[in-house]
């Protein structure tokens, strides 16, 4: 009897212990609130490795994201506007807006539910997360976007027609302006210049196999309703690598050894060497394989697509009336939020002064940069009608391009004399009203890889004349122009495009400045497309142009010796219009491409600028800081280092 009593007492004690042990379990229940209200989910949150996991659909949908689940790959994704968060069950690698990131704890299936790390998901989509220990509560606070009403028309002004509306053939700013709205690439850059997702929602570099893998966003369709697949991506880049390709972008993909379609949504690029700029170059627009089926690569430029493109961008092409306008219409199948403007009209004007007058008169909503000497006046006069933003001089500059095959211009002493003879400070004062920075190399002063220690070539007429004498130009004719013993005159054909008064003013000043050292300029004023063709076939002595390039400092297609004239076609392979051919420039360009560490790359590009500063393939001029005005009925967009980004987010203010 005593033994039975002892057992009963022991059982009672154990039951008491287990009951006491249950109390902390109930106390440790995790509460989650979203914007002050309990987060509704059919499964309670759990803690794993110090991280709170919740059902993926509950948190994504609370954040206003569209959720997808791919059973074949055990992948879950949430999409909201430009934001894309992708996770794989059991993997500690996730992707946020494209790039891969490491997780503290992998998503996992618990009691039949897919659970994901709460803080990671919420913060990746811009929410704020806090832990309140006193109540075992995780609070999530987020401002959810409200989408504006669709409708209205925006009218832009440009100073030239596009040249060609095929993204793998276009290399001019006017064509790029249209294509940036109609034909997207795998990636694009955000307002801070960072590479983010576009047609690809994620990517990853596998160094062991030298392979970049891109996953396409689900549900992409061309403007004609056909699905976009990895086959289109492969077709685009196979075309560029084809021997009959007539564009100037082959150098951008020179490192590609093979392109493989893994499945309709995944494509691999295997490289033969490391290529640091490769990912950024994937912003080039993709072209549809089904449209070009049966077309020889050599005939692509003549295809109807070049004037009537089909893309996947936020706007679809409607029509192009040459010399007047390009019309675009909203793409209702756009895979991100927007677009919110129903139509875009891109008008062409003969020059920027006429364009600016049209903006002042209200004929267009969005013009070119305001003339430098009118910026303060215009901003004050139209303060109640327009919003203004600055386009900083980070990614471009103006220059005088020199044909280095010219028997006189190939002499470095002549090129140095031209630099010394150019009063660039006077040009910045007089033409740009001090709103520009003098450049002495390829990368402007605000660029992250800029070299601040380049030789500045101070204006010196005497130094310029001494150099010309050393080059043999000792005789000055009655007209003031120097000649050498062979009777060759320092007289050059100078190409300039219509439409940019500041460049014409610069030319006028250079003509006067260089005449004082015995150099004559014979200007030829050309329409934009004609000028581009003259440069392509190197039919010039000098030209005034400007670069507008990406954050990436790679200049392979511009300065590498392989990018000059093709000996067979007699057209430039790339954009080395000057025909620069220098072994040290080539070496530094390739070293910059194959070096992955950004600090080391900066040193390389600074060395490259030293060499370019010595060789002077260009007479380097200035990088302009521009100001653009936009009618204030147009709202949205994101202002960044390149001005206004993400045109699909623009909308017309209610009642305007």
JOJOMO-V199278 format. One record per residue. RES is the residue in three letters. SS is DSSP state (~ for helix, > for strand, _ for the rest). OMEGA is omega in whole degrees, -180 to 180 (none if undefined). Layout:
BEGIN
[[RES/SS/OMEGA] [RES/SS/OMEGA]]
END
This chain:
BEGIN
[[UNK/_/179] [UNK/~/-179] [UNK/~/179] [UNK/~/180] [UNK/~/179] [UNK/~/180] [UNK/~/180] [UNK/~/178] [UNK/~/-180] [UNK/~/178] [UNK/~/180] [UNK/~/178] [UNK/~/-180] [UNK/~/178] [UNK/~/178] [UNK/~/179] [UNK/~/-180] [UNK/~/-180] [UNK/~/177] [UNK/~/180] [UNK/~/-179] [UNK/~/-176] [UNK/~/177] [UNK/~/-180] [UNK/~/178] [UNK/~/-179] [UNK/~/-176] [UNK/_/176] [UNK/_/-176] [UNK/_/175] [UNK/>/178] [UNK/>/175] [UNK/>/177] [UNK/>/-176] [UNK/_/173] [UNK/_/180] [UNK/>/180] [UNK/>/175] [UNK/_/-177] [UNK/_/177] [UNK/_/-178] [UNK/_/178] [UNK/_/-179] [UNK/_/176] [UNK/_/179] [UNK/>/177] [UNK/>/174] [UNK/>/180] [UNK/_/177] [UNK/_/-180] [UNK/>/179] [UNK/>/177] [UNK/>/-180] [UNK/>/176] [UNK/>/-172] [UNK/~/-176] [UNK/~/-177] [UNK/~/-176] [UNK/~/179] [UNK/~/-177] [UNK/~/176] [UNK/~/-180] [UNK/_/178] [UNK/_/-178] [UNK/_/172] [UNK/>/-172] [UNK/>/172] [UNK/>/178] [UNK/>/178] [UNK/>/-176] [UNK/_/-177] [UNK/_/-177] [UNK/_/-178] [UNK/_/-176] [UNK/>/176] [UNK/>/-179] [UNK/>/174] [UNK/>/-178] [UNK/>/174] [UNK/>/-176] [UNK/_/179] [UNK/_/-176] [UNK/>/178] [UNK/>/178] [UNK/>/-175] [UNK/>/179] [UNK/>/178] [UNK/>/-179] [UNK/_/177] [UNK/_/-178] [UNK/_/177] [UNK/_/172] [UNK/>/175] [UNK/>/180] [UNK/>/178] [UNK/>/-180] [UNK/_/175] [UNK/>/-175] [UNK/>/177] [UNK/>/176] [UNK/>/-179] [UNK/>/178] [UNK/_/173] [UNK/_/-180] [UNK/_/-177] [UNK/_/169] [UNK/_/-177] [UNK/>/178] [UNK/>/-180] [UNK/>/-179] [UNK/_/176] [UNK/_/-180] [UNK/>/178] [UNK/>/-175] [UNK/>/-176] [UNK/>/-179] [UNK/>/-174] [UNK/~/-175] [UNK/~/-178] [UNK/~/-179] [UNK/~/-175] [UNK/~/-177] [UNK/~/177] [UNK/~/179] [UNK/_/170] [UNK/_/-180] [UNK/_/175] [UNK/>/-176] [UNK/>/177] [UNK/>/177] [UNK/>/178] [UNK/>/-173] [UNK/~/-174] [UNK/~/-177] [UNK/~/-178] [UNK/_/-174] [UNK/>/170] [UNK/>/178] [UNK/>/177] [UNK/>/179] [UNK/>/-178] [UNK/_/172] [UNK/_/-177] [UNK/_/-177] [UNK/_/171] [UNK/_/-174] [UNK/_/-180] [UNK/_/179] [UNK/_/178] [UNK/_/175] [UNK/_/174] [UNK/_/-177] [UNK/>/171] [UNK/>/177] [UNK/>/176] [UNK/>/172] [UNK/>/177] [UNK/>/-176] [UNK/_/175] [UNK/_/172] [UNK/_/165] [UNK/_/176] [UNK/_/179] [UNK/_/-175] [UNK/_/171] [UNK/_/-172] [UNK/_/180] [UNK/_/177] [UNK/_/-177] [UNK/_/174] [UNK/_/180] [UNK/_/-173] [UNK/~/-178] [UNK/~/176] [UNK/~/-179] [UNK/~/-180] [UNK/~/179] [UNK/~/-174] [UNK/~/178] [UNK/~/179] [UNK/~/-175] [UNK/~/-172] [UNK/_/-179] [UNK/_/173] [UNK/_/179] [UNK/_/-179] [UNK/>/169] [UNK/>/-178] [UNK/>/179] [UNK/_/-175] [UNK/_/179] [UNK/_/180] [UNK/_/180] [UNK/_/-180] [UNK/>/-180] [UNK/>/-176] [UNK/>/172] [UNK/_/174] [UNK/_/174] [UNK/>/177] [UNK/>/177] [UNK/>/178] [UNK/>/180] [UNK/>/178] [UNK/>/178] [UNK/>/-173] [UNK/_/-178] [UNK/_/-179] [UNK/_/-180] [UNK/_/-173] [UNK/>/167] [UNK/>/176] [UNK/>/178] [UNK/>/174] [UNK/>/179] [UNK/>/176] [UNK/_/-179] [UNK/_/171] [UNK/_/180] [UNK/_/177] [UNK/>/174] [UNK/_/180] [UNK/_/178] [UNK/_/175] [UNK/_/179] [UNK/_/180] [UNK/>/171] [UNK/_/-178] [UNK/_/177] [UNK/~/177] [UNK/~/177] [UNK/~/179] [UNK/~/179] [UNK/~/-179] [UNK/~/-179] [UNK/~/-174] [UNK/~/172] [UNK/~/179] [UNK/~/180] [UNK/~/-179] [UNK/~/-177] [UNK/_/-179] [UNK/_/-178] [UNK/_/179] [UNK/_/-175] [UNK/_/179] [UNK/_/-173] [UNK/_/-176] [UNK/_/-179] [UNK/~/179] [UNK/~/180] [UNK/~/-178] [UNK/~/-177] [UNK/_/-178] [UNK/_/-176] [UNK/>/178] [UNK/>/-178] [UNK/>/176] [UNK/>/-175] [UNK/>/174] [UNK/>/180] [UNK/>/171] [UNK/>/-172] [UNK/_/-179] [UNK/_/-175] [UNK/>/179] [UNK/>/180] [UNK/>/171] [UNK/>/176] [UNK/>/-177] [UNK/>/176] [UNK/_/176] [UNK/_/175] [UNK/_/-177] [UNK/_/-175] [UNK/_/-178] [UNK/_/-169] [UNK/~/-174] [UNK/~/-180] [UNK/~/-179] [UNK/~/178] [UNK/_/174] [UNK/_/179] [UNK/_/-176] [UNK/_/177] [UNK/_/178] [UNK/_/-174] [UNK/_/180] [UNK/~/-174] [UNK/~/180] [UNK/~/-175] [UNK/~/180] [UNK/_/178] [UNK/_/179] [UNK/_/176] [UNK/_/-178] [UNK/~/-178] [UNK/~/-178] [UNK/~/-174] [UNK/~/-177] [UNK/~/-179] [UNK/~/-179] [UNK/_/-180] [UNK/~/180] [UNK/~/-177] [UNK/~/177] [UNK/_/-177] [UNK/_/-170] [UNK/_/172] [UNK/_/-177] [UNK/_/176] [UNK/_/-175] [UNK/_/-177] [UNK/_/179] [UNK/>/178] [UNK/>/-179] [UNK/>/177] [UNK/>/-179] [UNK/>/178] [UNK/>/174] [UNK/>/-172] [UNK/_/179] [UNK/_/-178] [UNK/_/-177] [UNK/>/167] [UNK/>/179] [UNK/>/177] [UNK/>/179] [UNK/>/-179] [UNK/>/175] [UNK/_/-177] [UNK/_/-180] [UNK/_/178] [UNK/_/-169] [UNK/_/176] [UNK/_/175] [UNK/_/-179] [UNK/_/-5] [UNK/_/-173] [UNK/_/175] [UNK/_/-176] [UNK/_/-178] [UNK/>/174] [UNK/>/174] [UNK/>/-180] [UNK/>/-176] [UNK/>/178] [UNK/>/179] [UNK/_/-175] [UNK/_/176] [UNK/_/-173] [UNK/~/178] [UNK/~/176] [UNK/~/179] [UNK/~/-178] [UNK/~/176] [UNK/~/178] [UNK/~/178] [UNK/~/180] [UNK/~/-179] [UNK/_/180] [UNK/_/179] [UNK/_/177] [UNK/_/-179] [UNK/_/-167] [UNK/>/-177] [UNK/_/175] [UNK/_/179] [UNK/_/179] [UNK/_/176] [UNK/_/-172] [UNK/~/-177] [UNK/~/-179] [UNK/~/-171] [UNK/~/-177] [UNK/~/-179] [UNK/~/-178] [UNK/~/-179] [UNK/~/178] [UNK/~/-176] [UNK/~/-174] [UNK/_/-178] [UNK/_/-179] [UNK/_/-177] [UNK/_/-170] [UNK/>/167] [UNK/>/-176] [UNK/>/173] [UNK/>/-175] [UNK/>/172] [UNK/>/-174] [UNK/_/-178] [UNK/_/-179] [UNK/_/-168] [UNK/_/178] [UNK/>/179] [UNK/>/175] [UNK/>/-177] [UNK/>/168] [UNK/>/178] [UNK/>/-176] [UNK/>/177] [UNK/_/-174] [UNK/_/172] [UNK/_/178] [UNK/_/-175] [UNK/_/178] [UNK/_/-176] [UNK/_/177] [UNK/_/178] [UNK/_/-176] [UNK/~/180] [UNK/~/177] [UNK/~/-180] [UNK/~/177] [UNK/~/179] [UNK/~/178] [UNK/~/178] [UNK/~/180] [UNK/~/-177] [UNK/~/-180] [UNK/_/176] [UNK/_/-174] [UNK/~/177] [UNK/~/178] [UNK/~/178] [UNK/~/179] [UNK/~/179] [UNK/~/-170] [UNK/~/-174] [UNK/_/-172] [UNK/_/175] [UNK/_/178] [UNK/_/-177] [UNK/_/178] [UNK/>/177] [UNK/>/176] [UNK/>/177] [UNK/_/-180] [UNK/_/178] [UNK/_/-173] [UNK/_/-176] [UNK/_/-175] [UNK/_/-175] [UNK/_/-178] [UNK/_/-178] [UNK/_/-175] [UNK/_/-179] [UNK/_/-178] [UNK/_/176] [UNK/_/-177] [UNK/_/-173] [UNK/_/179] [UNK/_/176] [UNK/_/-168] [UNK/_/-179] [UNK/_/-180] [UNK/_/-179] [UNK/_/179] [UNK/_/-180] [UNK/~/-180] [UNK/~/179] [UNK/~/179] [UNK/~/-179] [UNK/~/178] [UNK/~/-180] [UNK/~/179] [UNK/~/176] [UNK/~/178] [UNK/~/179] [UNK/_/176] [UNK/_/-178] [UNK/_/-173] [UNK/_/-176] [UNK/>/177] [UNK/>/-179] [UNK/_/179] [UNK/_/179] [UNK/_/178] [UNK/_/-177] [UNK/_/-177] [UNK/>/174] [UNK/>/176] [UNK/_/-176] [UNK/_/179] [UNK/_/-180] [UNK/_/179] [UNK/_/-178] [UNK/>/174] [UNK/_/-178] [UNK/>/-170] [UNK/>/172] [UNK/>/-174] [UNK/>/-178] [UNK/>/177] [UNK/>/-179] [UNK/>/172] [UNK/_/164] [UNK/_/-178] [UNK/_/-176] [UNK/~/-178] [UNK/~/178] [UNK/~/176] [UNK/~/176] [UNK/~/177] [UNK/~/178] [UNK/~/180] [UNK/~/180] [UNK/~/178] [UNK/~/179] [UNK/~/179] [UNK/~/-177] [UNK/~/-177] [UNK/~/177] [UNK/~/178] [UNK/_/175] [UNK/_/174] [UNK/_/-178] [UNK/_/180] [UNK/>/174] [UNK/>/178] [UNK/>/-172] [UNK/>/170] [UNK/>/-179] [UNK/>/-172] [UNK/>/169] [UNK/_/-173] [UNK/~/-176] [UNK/~/179] [UNK/~/178] [UNK/~/179] [UNK/~/-180] [UNK/~/178] [UNK/~/177] [UNK/~/-178] [UNK/~/-178] [UNK/_/176] [UNK/_/178] [UNK/_/-179] [UNK/_/168] [UNK/_/177] [UNK/>/173] [UNK/>/174] [UNK/>/-176] [UNK/>/176] [UNK/>/175] [UNK/>/167] [UNK/>/-173] [UNK/_/-174] [UNK/_/177] [UNK/_/-179] [UNK/_/-176] [UNK/_/-180] [UNK/_/-177] [UNK/_/-178] [UNK/~/-174] [UNK/~/-177] [UNK/~/-170] [UNK/~/-178] [UNK/_/-174] [UNK/~/-180] [UNK/~/-173] [UNK/~/176] [UNK/_/-175] [UNK/>/171] [UNK/_/-177] [UNK/_/-179] [UNK/_/-176] [UNK/_/-177] [UNK/_/174] [UNK/_/180] [UNK/>/176] [UNK/_/177] [UNK/_/-179] [UNK/_/175] [UNK/_/-177] [UNK/_/-177] [UNK/_/-176] [UNK/_/176] [UNK/_/-179] [UNK/_/-176] [UNK/_/-175] [UNK/~/-179] [UNK/~/175] [UNK/~/179] [UNK/~/-178] [UNK/~/-178] [UNK/~/178] [UNK/~/-179] [UNK/~/177] [UNK/~/178] [UNK/~/179] [UNK/~/-172] [UNK/~/176] [UNK/_/-174] [UNK/_/-178] [UNK/_/-173] [UNK/~/179] [UNK/~/178] [UNK/~/178] [UNK/~/179] [UNK/~/179] [UNK/~/-179] [UNK/~/-178] [UNK/~/174] [UNK/~/174] [UNK/~/179] [UNK/~/179] [UNK/~/174] [UNK/~/-179] [UNK/~/178] [UNK/~/177] [UNK/~/178] [UNK/~/-175] [UNK/~/180] [UNK/_/169] [UNK/_/176] [UNK/>/158] [UNK/>/-175] [UNK/>/-176] [UNK/_/-173] [UNK/>/173] [UNK/>/-172] [UNK/>/170] [UNK/_/-176] [UNK/>/175] [UNK/>/-178] [UNK/>/177] [UNK/>/178] [UNK/>/179] [UNK/>/-173] [UNK/_/171] [UNK/_/178] [UNK/>/-177] [UNK/>/178] [UNK/_/-176] [UNK/_/179] [UNK/>/180] [UNK/>/-179] [UNK/>/-174] [UNK/_/177] [UNK/_/-175] [UNK/>/-176] [UNK/>/-179] [UNK/>/174] [UNK/_/-177] [UNK/~/-179] [UNK/~/-179] [UNK/~/178] [UNK/_/177] [UNK/>/177] [UNK/>/180] [UNK/_/-180] [UNK/_/179] [UNK/_/-178] [UNK/_/none]]
END
